[in-house]
Amino acid sequence: MECAAICYAAAAELMSLGSMHIKEISKLCATICDACADECSQHDDDHCGETAECRRKWGDECEVV
């Protein structure tokens, strides 16, 4: 949930405002998404694996900004 919150509440809002700090917030988003993905990947449920994969992709996208 933290990755969704930081990406939606902070990164998207700052991007829409044209913030000069978007690189820093994007790096933080990537770090949080990767940590969430690591946690999800520790569980055996199918939805956890899918969530981990999705969060890793979000993290990768944040690194590109």
KOLMIFI-846978 format. One record per atom (N, C-alpha, C, O): residue number from 0; residue in one letter; atom name; x, y, z. Coordinates in pm, 1 decimal. Layout:
N
DOKE     k   r    a         c1         c2         c3
DOKE   NUM   a   CA          X          Y          Z
...
//
This chain:
65
DOKE     k   r    a         c1         c2         c3
DOKE     0   m    N       80.8     -119.2        0.0
DOKE     0   m   CA        0.0        0.0        0.0
DOKE     0   m    C       85.8      126.7        0.0
DOKE     0   m    O       45.5      229.4      -54.5
DOKE     1   e    N      202.9      119.1       60.6
DOKE     1   e   CA      288.2      237.6       64.0
DOKE     1   e    C      327.5      281.5      -75.8
DOKE     1   e    O      334.4      401.1     -104.1
DOKE     2   c    N      353.5      184.6     -163.9
DOKE     2   c   CA      397.8      223.9     -298.0
DOKE     2   c    C      285.9      296.5     -372.6
DOKE     2   c    O      311.5      395.2     -441.5
DOKE     3   a    N      163.2      248.8     -359.3
DOKE     3   a   CA       51.4      317.3     -424.5
DOKE     3   a    C       33.9      457.6     -367.0
DOKE     3   a    O        8.5      552.6     -441.0
DOKE     4   a    N       47.4      470.2     -236.7
DOKE     4   a   CA       30.0      600.1     -172.5
DOKE     4   a    C      135.9      700.2     -218.0
DOKE     4   a    O      103.2      814.6     -249.9
DOKE     5   i    N      261.5      658.5     -221.2
DOKE     5   i   CA      368.0      751.7     -258.2
DOKE     5   i    C      359.6      786.8     -406.2
DOKE     5   i    O      382.7      901.5     -444.6
DOKE     6   c    N      326.7      688.8     -489.1
DOKE     6   c   CA      317.9      715.2     -633.4
DOKE     6   c    C      199.9      806.2     -665.0
DOKE     6   c    O      211.6      898.9     -745.1
DOKE     7   y    N       87.3      779.3     -602.0
DOKE     7   y   CA      -32.4      859.0     -630.7
DOKE     7   y    C      -26.7      995.2     -562.1
DOKE     7   y    O      -43.7     1098.6     -626.6
DOKE     8   a    N       -3.1      994.5     -433.4
DOKE     8   a   CA      -13.2     1118.1     -355.8
DOKE     8   a    C      102.8     1212.9     -381.7
DOKE     8   a    O       82.9     1334.2     -388.6
DOKE     9   a    N      221.1     1160.8     -395.9
DOKE     9   a   CA      337.2     1248.4     -407.9
DOKE     9   a    C      385.1     1262.6     -551.9
DOKE     9   a    O      385.3     1372.9     -606.5
DOKE    10   a    N      425.0     1154.0     -612.5
DOKE    10   a   CA      488.6     1162.0     -744.2
DOKE    10   a    C      394.5     1218.3     -849.9
DOKE    10   a    O      432.0     1310.0     -923.0
DOKE    11   a    N      274.5     1165.7     -859.2
DOKE    11   a   CA      181.1     1213.5     -961.3
DOKE    11   a    C      148.4     1360.9     -940.7
DOKE    11   a    O      143.1     1438.2    -1036.3
DOKE    12   e    N      126.9     1398.4     -817.1
DOKE    12   e   CA       94.7     1538.4     -787.1
DOKE    12   e    C      212.1     1630.1     -821.0
DOKE    12   e    O      192.7     1735.7     -881.3
DOKE    13   l    N      332.3     1591.1     -783.1
DOKE    13   l   CA      448.4     1674.6     -812.2
DOKE    13   l    C      475.6     1683.7     -962.1
DOKE    13   l    O      515.5     1788.7    -1012.2
DOKE    14   m    N      453.7     1572.8    -1033.5
DOKE    14   m   CA      470.4     1576.7    -1179.1
DOKE    14   m    C      372.5     1676.0    -1241.1
DOKE    14   m    O      409.0     1755.6    -1327.7
DOKE    15   s    N      247.7     1670.0    -1195.4
DOKE    15   s   CA      146.9     1760.1    -1252.3
DOKE    15   s    C      177.7     1906.2    -1221.9
DOKE    15   s    O      135.2     1995.3    -1295.4
DOKE    16   l    N      250.7     1930.9    -1114.9
DOKE    16   l   CA      289.0     2067.7    -1079.5
DOKE    16   l    C      419.4     2112.4    -1145.2
DOKE    16   l    O      459.2     2228.3    -1133.8
DOKE    17   g    N      485.8     2018.8    -1214.4
DOKE    17   g   CA      612.9     2051.8    -1277.4
DOKE    17   g    C      724.6     2073.0    -1176.9
DOKE    17   g    O      813.3     2155.5    -1198.6
DOKE    18   s    N      720.6     1998.9    -1067.2
DOKE    18   s   CA      817.5     2015.6     -959.3
DOKE    18   s    C      961.0     1991.0    -1005.0
DOKE    18   s    O      986.9     1904.8    -1089.0
DOKE    19   m    N     1052.0     2067.0     -949.3
DOKE    19   m   CA     1194.3     2047.0     -977.1
DOKE    19   m    C     1252.6     1932.3     -893.9
DOKE    19   m    O     1370.7     1900.1     -907.4
DOKE    20   h    N     1170.9     1870.8     -808.3
DOKE    20   h   CA     1216.8     1762.0     -722.0
DOKE    20   h    C     1166.4     1625.2     -767.8
DOKE    20   h    O     1171.8     1528.9     -691.3
DOKE    21   i    N     1118.6     1615.7     -888.7
DOKE    21   i   CA     1057.0     1490.9     -934.1
DOKE    21   i    C     1158.4     1376.0     -940.9
DOKE    21   i    O     1121.5     1261.0     -916.8
DOKE    22   k    N     1282.3     1403.8     -972.4
DOKE    22   k   CA     1382.4     1295.9     -975.8
DOKE    22   k    C     1401.2     1234.7     -837.5
DOKE    22   k    O     1411.2     1112.8     -824.2
DOKE    23   e    N     1405.9     1318.0     -735.7
DOKE    23   e   CA     1423.2     1268.4     -599.6
DOKE    23   e    C     1302.3     1188.2     -552.2
DOKE    23   e    O     1317.7     1082.2     -491.7
DOKE    24   i    N     1181.9     1238.9     -579.9
DOKE    24   i   CA     1062.1     1168.3     -535.8
DOKE    24   i    C     1045.3     1038.8     -615.7
DOKE    24   i    O      996.3      939.4     -562.1
DOKE    25   s    N     1084.8     1039.0     -742.0
DOKE    25   s   CA     1077.7      916.8     -822.9
DOKE    25   s    C     1173.2      810.2     -770.5
DOKE    25   s    O     1140.1      691.7     -770.2
DOKE    26   k    N     1290.5      851.7     -726.6
DOKE    26   k   CA     1386.0      757.3     -667.5
DOKE    26   k    C     1328.6      697.6     -539.2
DOKE    26   k    O     1342.9      577.9     -514.4
DOKE    27   l    N     1263.9      780.5     -457.9
DOKE    27   l   CA     1198.6      732.0     -336.5
DOKE    27   l    C     1085.3      635.3     -371.6
DOKE    27   l    O     1069.3      532.4     -306.0
DOKE    28   c    N     1008.0      667.1     -473.2
DOKE    28   c   CA      900.8      577.1     -518.7
DOKE    28   c    C      958.8      441.2     -558.2
DOKE    28   c    O      904.5      337.2     -521.1
DOKE    29   a    N     1067.6      442.3     -632.4
DOKE    29   a   CA     1129.6      317.6     -675.3
DOKE    29   a    C     1175.7      235.5     -555.5
DOKE    29   a    O     1157.1      113.9     -552.9
DOKE    30   t    N     1234.8      300.0     -457.9
DOKE    30   t   CA     1281.3      231.1     -337.2
DOKE    30   t    C     1164.5      167.4     -262.6
DOKE    30   t    O     1172.4       51.9     -220.6
DOKE    31   i    N     1056.3      243.2     -246.3
DOKE    31   i   CA      939.4      191.5     -175.3
DOKE    31   i    C      872.8       79.1     -253.9
DOKE    31   i    O      834.1      -22.1     -195.5
DOKE    32   c    N      858.8       95.1     -385.0
DOKE    32   c   CA      799.0      -10.5     -467.5
DOKE    32   c    C      881.0     -139.1     -460.5
DOKE    32   c    O      824.9     -248.3     -451.5
DOKE    33   d    N     1012.0     -126.6     -464.7
DOKE    33   d   CA     1098.1     -245.1     -455.7
DOKE    33   d    C     1083.1     -313.9     -320.8
DOKE    33   d    O     1078.9     -436.8     -314.1
DOKE    34   a    N     1075.1     -236.3     -213.3
DOKE    34   a   CA     1057.0     -294.5      -79.8
DOKE    34   a    C      921.5     -365.3      -69.6
DOKE    34   a    O      912.2     -473.5      -11.7
DOKE    35   c    N      817.9     -304.8     -125.3
DOKE    35   c   CA      685.4     -368.3     -124.7
DOKE    35   c    C      686.6     -497.4     -206.6
DOKE    35   c    O      627.5     -597.6     -166.4
DOKE    36   a    N      753.3     -494.4     -319.8
DOKE    36   a   CA      763.2     -613.7     -404.2
DOKE    36   a    C      836.8     -725.5     -331.3
DOKE    36   a    O      797.2     -841.8     -339.2
DOKE    37   d    N      942.8     -690.7     -261.2
DOKE    37   d   CA     1017.0     -791.0     -184.2
DOKE    37   d    C      927.9     -856.6      -79.5
DOKE    37   d    O      930.9     -978.4      -61.8
DOKE    38   e    N      849.1     -775.7      -10.5
DOKE    38   e   CA      757.7     -828.9       91.0
DOKE    38   e    C      652.2     -919.2       27.9
DOKE    38   e    O      625.6    -1028.3       78.3
DOKE    39   c    N      592.3     -874.5      -81.4
DOKE    39   c   CA      487.8     -954.7     -147.4
DOKE    39   c    C      542.4    -1087.0     -199.9
DOKE    39   c    O      473.5    -1188.9     -195.6
DOKE    40   s    N      664.7    -1085.6     -248.8
DOKE    40   s   CA      722.4    -1206.7     -308.2
DOKE    40   s    C      752.5    -1314.3     -203.7
DOKE    40   s    O      781.5    -1428.4     -239.7
DOKE    41   q    N      746.0    -1280.1      -77.3
DOKE    41   q   CA      770.9    -1377.9       28.5
DOKE    41   q    C      648.2    -1464.7       57.8
DOKE    41   q    O      657.1    -1561.0      134.1
DOKE    42   h    N      535.5    -1431.4       -1.7
DOKE    42   h   CA      411.5    -1504.6       23.2
DOKE    42   h    C      380.2    -1596.5      -94.8
DOKE    42   h    O      414.4    -1565.5     -208.9
DOKE    43   d    N      315.5    -1708.9      -67.1
DOKE    43   d   CA      292.1    -1810.0     -168.8
DOKE    43   d    C      165.5    -1790.9     -251.4
DOKE    43   d    O      148.2    -1858.7     -352.7
DOKE    44   d    N       78.2    -1702.0     -211.5
DOKE    44   d   CA      -46.4    -1681.9     -285.3
DOKE    44   d    C      -18.3    -1625.3     -424.1
DOKE    44   d    O       73.5    -1545.5     -443.1
DOKE    45   d    N     -100.4    -1669.0     -521.8
DOKE    45   d   CA      -82.7    -1620.9     -658.9
DOKE    45   d    C      -93.6    -1469.4     -668.6
DOKE    45   d    O      -14.9    -1405.2     -738.1
DOKE    46   h    N     -191.6    -1412.3     -598.6
DOKE    46   h   CA     -209.7    -1267.4     -607.8
DOKE    46   h    C      -89.8    -1192.1     -550.1
DOKE    46   h    O      -61.0    -1080.4     -592.9
DOKE    47   c    N      -20.6    -1251.2     -454.8
DOKE    47   c   CA       98.9    -1186.8     -398.9
DOKE    47   c    C      210.7    -1182.9     -502.4
DOKE    47   c    O      281.8    -1083.1     -514.2
DOKE    48   g    N      225.8    -1291.9     -577.3
DOKE    48   g   CA      326.2    -1295.5     -683.0
DOKE    48   g    C      296.4    -1194.9     -792.5
DOKE    48   g    O      386.6    -1128.1     -843.2
DOKE    49   e    N      169.0    -1184.4     -828.9
DOKE    49   e   CA      128.9    -1087.6     -930.6
DOKE    49   e    C      150.7     -944.8     -881.6
DOKE    49   e    O      194.7     -858.1     -957.2
DOKE    50   t    N      119.9     -921.8     -756.2
DOKE    50   t   CA      139.0     -789.3     -698.3
DOKE    50   t    C      287.1     -754.1     -693.7
DOKE    50   t    O      325.0     -640.9     -723.7
DOKE    51   a    N      370.8     -849.9     -656.3
DOKE    51   a   CA      515.1     -825.9     -651.4
DOKE    51   a    C      568.2     -788.3     -789.4
DOKE    51   a    O      647.8     -695.4     -802.8
DOKE    52   e    N      523.8     -860.6     -891.5
DOKE    52   e   CA      568.2     -832.1    -1027.9
DOKE    52   e    C      525.5     -691.7    -1071.3
DOKE    52   e    O      603.2     -617.3    -1131.1
DOKE    53   c    N      402.5     -657.9    -1040.6
DOKE    53   c   CA      350.7     -525.8    -1075.8
DOKE    53   c    C      428.8     -416.2    -1005.0
DOKE    53   c    O      462.3     -314.6    -1065.8
DOKE    54   r    N      457.7     -435.8     -877.7
DOKE    54   r   CA      531.1     -334.7     -801.9
DOKE    54   r    C      674.6     -320.0     -850.5
DOKE    54   r    O      730.3     -210.2     -848.1
DOKE    55   r    N      733.7     -428.9     -894.0
DOKE    55   r   CA      869.0     -418.1     -950.7
DOKE    55   r    C      865.8     -335.0    -1079.0
DOKE    55   r    O      955.8     -254.9    -1104.1
DOKE    56   k    N      761.0     -354.7    -1160.0
DOKE    56   k   CA      748.5     -275.6    -1282.9
DOKE    56   k    C      731.4     -127.6    -1250.4
DOKE    56   k    O      789.6      -42.2    -1317.2
DOKE    57   w    N      650.9      -96.5    -1147.1
DOKE    57   w   CA      635.0       43.0    -1105.6
DOKE    57   w    C      768.9      100.0    -1064.5
DOKE    57   w    O      804.3      211.7    -1102.2
DOKE    58   g    N      843.9       22.1     -986.4
DOKE    58   g   CA      975.4       66.8     -942.0
DOKE    58   g    C     1069.3       93.8    -1058.0
DOKE    58   g    O     1143.1      192.3    -1058.6
DOKE    59   d    N     1065.2        3.8    -1157.0
DOKE    59   d   CA     1149.3       22.4    -1275.5
DOKE    59   d    C     1111.2      148.9    -1350.1
DOKE    59   d    O     1197.8      222.9    -1396.8
DOKE    60   e    N      980.4      173.8    -1361.3
DOKE    60   e   CA      934.1      295.0    -1430.0
DOKE    60   e    C      977.3      420.7    -1355.3
DOKE    60   e    O     1013.6      520.9    -1416.8
DOKE    61   c    N      973.2      414.9    -1225.4
DOKE    61   c   CA     1016.2      531.7    -1146.1
DOKE    61   c    C     1164.2      560.7    -1164.1
DOKE    61   c    O     1205.9      676.4    -1159.8
DOKE    62   e    N     1243.2      457.1    -1184.1
DOKE    62   e   CA     1387.8      475.9    -1204.3
DOKE    62   e    C     1417.7      550.0    -1334.6
DOKE    62   e    O     1521.4      615.1    -1346.8
DOKE    63   v    N     1326.6      540.2    -1432.2
DOKE    63   v   CA     1348.9      598.7    -1563.7
DOKE    63   v    C     1326.2      750.2    -1565.0
DOKE    63   v    O     1380.6      821.1    -1649.5
DOKE    64   v    N     1246.7      797.9    -1472.1
DOKE    64   v   CA     1209.1      940.6    -1469.9
DOKE    64   v    C     1330.5     1029.3    -1456.3
DOKE    64   v    O     1317.5     1151.6    -1452.8
//
